[in-house]
């Protein structure tokens, strides 16, 4: 599994030059799990450039997110994950600072099936997220996010793991 993960990471890095050129933003995130494992996430965000239900209150929009996360803890040092998620965002208002809420469900691949004392059973997991924050007119974004990883009942045990993080997105 580690060989497959390394090959996927190399392929992502090689394709990254052209992909990053089309990205809307670079996401930087620092968080922690319930087991005190630190998470460090680096991702790219691609806006959908679409709006639904636009009113004076706000609008529904979204983005694609691809990310690499490093999991650093006493028992899980060196664990890595790659993830990809579509994310729906509801932005409130039309001022220069827009509060938002977000939710998404995607997929992730871990290099190890353990994060601290949590046994994930499979390296392939689903990534569920909810968050909120502020978007600025210049494209910068800051927020808080809770992300849950589990195998969705594909194999037992399915204990899963959650990460709670602060994130900052820099526009390209």
WOWOZI-V18258 format. One record per run of one state. SS is the DSSP state (H for helix, E for strand, C for the rest). FROM is the first residue (numbers start at 1). TO is the last residue. If there is no record, write none. Layout:
# WOWOZI-V18258
[[SS:FROM:TO] [SS:FROM:TO]]
This chain:
# WOWOZI-V18258
[[C:1:1] [H:2:22] [C:23:24] [E:25:33] [C:34:37] [E:38:47] [C:48:51] [E:52:52] [C:53:57] [E:58:72] [C:73:78] [E:79:92] [C:93:96] [E:97:110] [C:111:113] [E:114:115] [C:116:117] [E:118:119] [C:120:123] [E:124:136] [C:137:140] [E:141:150] [C:151:160] [E:161:171] [C:172:172]]
